[in-house]
Amino acid sequence: MPATTVQFRPWSPRPWVLGLTAAVLLGLGIGGSGLLLYPRGSLAPYEYHLWRWEANTILDNAFARLGIGPAPGPADGEQALRSYFKLTSQLRAAEGADPPNASLAETLTNERATYENDVERLLEHYIDEAITSTGVQRSLPLFSGVAITWPPVDFELTTPPQLLVRSPRARIARIGDALLKSGLTLKQVQEIEEETDSKDEVSLVVSIGGIAAYPAIIRDDRSYDSLLDTASHEWVHHYLAFYPLGQQFGNDRDGDILNETTANIAGREIGNLVRRAHPIDLPADANGNTPAGAAPTVDFNAEMRKLRLEVDALLSDGKVAEAEQTMEDRRKYLEAHGITIRRLNQAYFAFYGTYGNTSASSNPIGPKIERVWALTKDVGLFLKVMRDVESEKDLDAALARLEAIAAK
């Protein structure tokens, strides 16, 4: 399917836009992620502030962008990557032991830190290379012959903050999130949730894989594949922030689902481009996953999809208590079959349902965006179509154009 048959709005920023880009990027984590920073009373001791992250990383980020500091060669970088994820698997095993081996975990954490910067720079290079191959690089306004990846790929491997999600009990919707410090104890998490819950609202504290601050905050204890996809996902948020789609983030539920689902799909496919260009075979016990244990005996995706539809139906009929009991019964069922979910409620589905191409979502936007991908099968074309979408109506129109082209 020739890309020239689809009309796109060209990227044509005013000169002052690039002059203010550094300031804009500092706010990406706030505006792009839709995470709230205003004071929250009793939550104040637990709050995480993105501005501190930006302040602490801005100089290191500037040096990296200027090329100050050694960059690993391909062989050294791959060896660092292998060591990093082998240590991650060992670290997760030490932390998951009964009882946890705190001394070994500390030793492994310190050892892994040796490889962190090399892994970051190698994967940033691989992702940038993949993005370049998609054709979404931009020419500089005053230097039309110079094309760059914008924004530059930049992330830090660390422990992201946790997120407090709230939802009404009578329907599934995110009604205000709060970033919380990482490292909260289970008791603290439960106290926060208990204090936040009310007769009308329910809450959940979740651990997240990444945040589209700049540099992006990427969870450091994931598998290689998960980390690669997450880093690519967060770069897509950075990219979309300069287009109509990204500017809809945080405006309403559909805007969030449009953005997160687009980033999920494009991030996954950028990760696939990296895997094809740089195949790295990591052993199952050294790829960042926890060493294999007992496998679940039920299909998680099928169970969660079924549950989401049941809960939607019950809430639609005003049967809130029945919906909550159904979720608790299903949580216990999953736990008995090898899948542990600490708290399963409306806030759980409100958070995970934002990613429209997952089993936790029942919104039709997700399948529609998957259809856009099926009709384009090209990361660059997919992003060029989706970046101008501001609503489900726009999505339907774009999809209709693609379907018409495919039918010819």
Secondary structure, 3 states (H helix, E strand, C coil): CCHHHCCCCCCCCCHHHHHCHHHHHHCHHHHHCCCECCCCHHHHHHECCHHHHHHHHHHHHHHHHCCCCCCCCHHHHHHHHHHHHHHHHHHHHHHHCCCCCHHHHHHHHHHHHHHHHHHHHHHHHHHHHHHHHHCCCEEECCEEEEEECCCCCCEEEECCCEEEEEEECCCCCCCCEEEECCCCCHHHHHHHHHHHCCCCEEEEEEECCEECCCCEEEECCCCHHHHHHHHHHHHHHHHHCCCCCHHHCCCCHHHHHHHHHHHHHHHHHHHHHHHHHCCCCCCCCCCCCCCCCCCCCCCHHHHHHHHHHHHHHHHHCCCHHHHHHHHHHHHHHHHHCCCCCCCCCHHHHHHHCCCCCCCCCCCCHHHHHHHHHHHHCCHHHHHHHHCCCCCHHHHHHHHHHHHHHHHC
